[in-house]
Amino acid sequence: MTSVRDVYDFLDALAPFASQMEFDNSGLQCGDFQSAVQQGLVCLDVTPGVIEQAVQANCELIIAHHPVLFHARKQLLSRDPAWLLARHGLACIASHTPLDCCEGGVNDLLAGRLSLGKITKLNDLIRLITLPEPFTAKALADIASQKLSAPVRYIDAGKPISTIALCGGLGCHFLDDIYGRADTQGVIDAMLTGDADHHNFLDAAQNGMTLLAAGHFETEIHIVPALAQRLRAAFPAVQWHIANEYGAIQHAV
């Protein structure tokens, strides 16, 4: 019989929990390591709707990318996902930054999905794509929008793009590191990430870098079916479900 511990150990070997960044809270979020698992559900975010899907499928375990317990909490109310997990006796394991950084993880999959050029690593988290020929900011935004099925916002730094820094989700958190590195100045022409706010766009342009934001959900959701495939191969006795999260975030036309 497969246990929560068995699945945890598999995920730890794939993307070691010890590699998580200081701000992260990956690992077992809720439940008992000894609990048996016959049905599991894989998702990006643990929401009340995702928990309901797990309950309807008689799941014992949810595997999520984003932690359900991230910041300090002073109360758990009736619609809080952590409260709902406990109420329904569901175990939950989250692999956040470990799955961002690992081989074949979020950012490798994102780079492969874009398939724009030669892929190398800037560090464990950020991938670099060297384009076979320079792109304009608009051309890059159009291609990324098509490949990711996502609206892409961008600011054009006004120069041809030959090298792109790539980081799904909240990659703008690492922009200052890129600006401050001597080995990246004048080398990285653009960054493509998930989320960016108004000031991120302005700061990027002032530092001579085109910045593109394709959506947090849209740059990370591809990890869910890929992880489910790995879990099915490792634990064939467990029936693994993929949460219906597509279209969770709507965009006005």
C-alpha positions in Angstrom: 0.0 0.0 0.0 1.3 3.4 -0.9 1.6 5.9 2.0 1.8 9.7 2.2 5.4 9.1 3.3 6.2 7.1 0.1 4.9 10.0 -2.1 6.7 12.6 0.0 10.0 10.7 -0.4 9.5 10.4 -4.1 8.9 14.2 -4.4 11.9 14.8 -2.1 14.2 12.8 -4.5 12.8 14.6 -7.5 13.0 18.1 -6.1 14.6 18.1 -2.6 12.6 20.0 0.0 15.9 21.1 1.5 16.6 23.2 -1.6 13.6 25.5 -1.0 14.2 29.2 -0.7 14.1 30.9 2.7 10.7 32.4 2.2 9.1 29.1 1.1 7.1 26.5 3.1 7.2 23.4 0.9 6.6 19.9 2.4 3.8 18.2 4.2 1.1 20.9 4.8 -1.6 18.8 6.4 -2.2 15.1 7.3 -0.4 12.0 8.5 2.7 10.5 6.9 1.4 7.0 7.7 -1.9 7.5 5.9 -2.6 5.2 2.9 -3.1 6.7 -0.5 -5.3 5.1 -3.2 -6.5 8.3 -4.9 -4.5 11.4 -5.3 -5.1 14.8 -7.0 -2.4 17.1 -8.5 -3.0 20.9 -8.7 -1.3 24.2 -8.9 -3.3 25.9 -6.0 -5.3 24.4 -3.2 -8.6 26.2 -3.3 -12.0 25.3 -1.9 -13.0 24.2 -5.5 -10.0 21.9 -5.8 -10.6 20.4 -2.4 -14.2 19.7 -3.4 -12.9 17.9 -6.6 -10.6 15.8 -4.3 -13.5 14.9 -2.0 -15.7 13.9 -4.9 -12.9 11.7 -6.3 -12.4 10.0 -2.8 -8.8 11.3 -2.7 -6.7 10.9 0.4 -3.9 13.2 -0.8 -3.4 16.5 -2.7 -0.1 17.3 -4.3 0.1 21.1 -4.9 2.7 23.4 -6.3 1.8 26.4 -4.1 1.8 25.9 -0.3 -1.6 26.2 1.4 0.2 27.4 4.5 2.6 30.1 3.5 2.4 33.0 6.0 1.8 33.0 9.8 -1.9 32.5 10.6 -3.9 33.6 13.6 -7.2 32.0 12.6 -8.7 29.3 10.3 -12.2 30.0 9.2 -14.7 27.7 7.5 -13.7 28.5 3.9 -10.0 28.5 4.5 -8.4 25.7 2.5 -6.3 24.5 5.4 -9.4 24.2 7.5 -11.2 22.3 4.7 -8.2 19.9 4.3 -8.4 19.0 8.0 -12.2 18.8 8.0 -12.1 16.3 5.1 -9.1 14.3 6.4 -7.1 15.2 3.3 -3.3 15.1 3.4 -1.5 17.8 1.3 2.1 18.0 0.1 3.4 21.2 -1.6 6.5 21.5 -3.7 7.0 25.1 -4.5 10.5 26.5 -5.1 12.1 23.0 -5.1 9.9 22.2 -8.1 10.7 25.6 -9.7 14.4 24.9 -9.6 14.8 21.1 -10.2 15.7 19.5 -13.5 12.5 19.0 -15.5 10.7 21.4 -13.2 8.6 24.5 -13.7 11.2 26.6 -15.5 12.6 23.8 -17.6 9.1 23.0 -18.8 8.3 26.6 -19.5 11.5 27.0 -21.5 10.7 23.9 -23.5 7.1 25.0 -24.1 8.3 28.3 -25.5 11.0 26.5 -27.6 12.6 29.7 -28.8 16.3 28.8 -28.8 19.3 27.4 -26.9 18.5 27.0 -23.2 21.1 27.4 -20.4 21.0 28.2 -16.7 21.8 31.5 -15.1 21.3 29.9 -11.7 19.2 27.1 -10.2 16.0 29.1 -10.8 16.4 31.3 -13.9 16.9 29.9 -17.4 18.5 31.8 -20.2 17.2 31.4 -23.8 19.6 32.5 -26.6 17.5 33.3 -29.7 18.8 32.1 -33.1 18.1 35.7 -34.4 17.1 38.9 -32.7 13.4 39.6 -31.9 11.5 42.8 -31.3 9.6 43.0 -28.0 6.3 42.8 -29.9 7.3 39.8 -31.8 8.5 38.0 -28.6 5.2 39.0 -26.8 3.1 37.7 -29.7 5.0 34.3 -29.9 4.9 33.9 -26.1 1.1 34.7 -26.1 0.5 32.1 -28.8 2.6 29.3 -27.2 1.3 29.9 -23.7 -2.3 30.7 -24.7 -2.0 33.8 -22.6 -2.3 37.5 -22.9 1.2 39.0 -22.5 1.9 42.4 -21.1 5.3 44.0 -21.9 7.4 47.1 -21.9 9.8 47.6 -24.7 13.3 48.7 -23.8 13.8 49.7 -27.4 16.6 47.3 -28.5 16.7 44.0 -30.3 16.3 40.9 -28.1 18.9 38.1 -28.4 18.9 36.7 -24.8 16.0 36.2 -22.5 15.9 35.5 -18.8 13.1 33.1 -18.0 11.3 32.5 -14.7 7.7 31.4 -14.2 5.5 32.9 -11.5 6.9 35.8 -9.6 10.2 36.1 -11.4 10.3 39.9 -10.9 11.4 39.2 -7.4 14.8 38.5 -8.8 15.2 41.4 -11.2 17.4 43.4 -8.9 19.8 40.5 -8.7 20.0 40.4 -12.5 20.5 44.2 -12.7 23.3 44.0 -10.2 25.3 41.2 -11.7 28.3 42.2 -13.8 28.1 39.1 -15.9 24.5 39.9 -17.0 24.8 43.6 -17.7 24.4 44.1 -21.5 23.9 40.3 -21.9 20.3 39.8 -21.0 18.0 41.9 -23.2 14.6 40.7 -21.8 13.0 38.9 -19.0 9.8 36.8 -19.4 8.0 35.9 -16.2 4.5 35.4 -14.8 3.7 38.5 -12.7 4.9 42.1 -13.0 3.5 45.3 -11.5 3.7 48.8 -12.8 7.0 49.6 -11.1 8.6 46.4 -12.3 7.9 47.5 -15.8 9.3 51.0 -15.3 12.4 49.7 -13.5 13.1 47.2 -16.2 12.9 49.8 -18.9 15.2 52.1 -16.9 17.7 49.3 -16.7 17.5 48.7 -20.4 15.6 45.5 -20.2 12.4 44.5 -22.0 10.0 42.9 -19.5 7.2 40.5 -20.4 4.5 39.2 -18.0 2.5 36.2 -19.3 0.6 35.4 -16.0 1.5 33.4 -12.9 -1.0 30.7 -13.6 -0.1 30.5 -17.3 3.6 30.2 -16.8 3.3 27.5 -14.1 0.3 25.3 -14.9 2.2 23.0 -17.2 3.9 21.5 -14.2 0.6 19.9 -13.1 0.2 17.3 -15.9 3.9 16.7 -16.1 4.0 15.9 -12.3 0.9 13.7 -12.6 2.6 11.7 -15.3 5.7 11.1 -13.1 3.5 10.1 -10.1 1.5 7.7 -12.3 4.7 6.0 -13.4 6.1 5.8 -9.8 2.9 4.8 -8.1 0.7 2.8 -10.6 -1.5 1.4 -7.9 -2.7 5.0 -7.0 -5.2 6.7 -9.3 -3.9 10.2 -9.9 -6.3 12.9 -10.9 -5.5 16.4 -12.4 -7.5 19.2 -10.9 -9.7 21.3 -13.2 -8.1 24.7 -12.7 -8.0 25.9 -16.3 -9.8 29.2 -16.8 -9.7 29.8 -13.0 -8.3 33.3 -13.8 -10.4 35.1 -16.5 -9.1 37.9 -18.7 -11.3 40.6 -20.2 -11.0 41.0 -23.9 
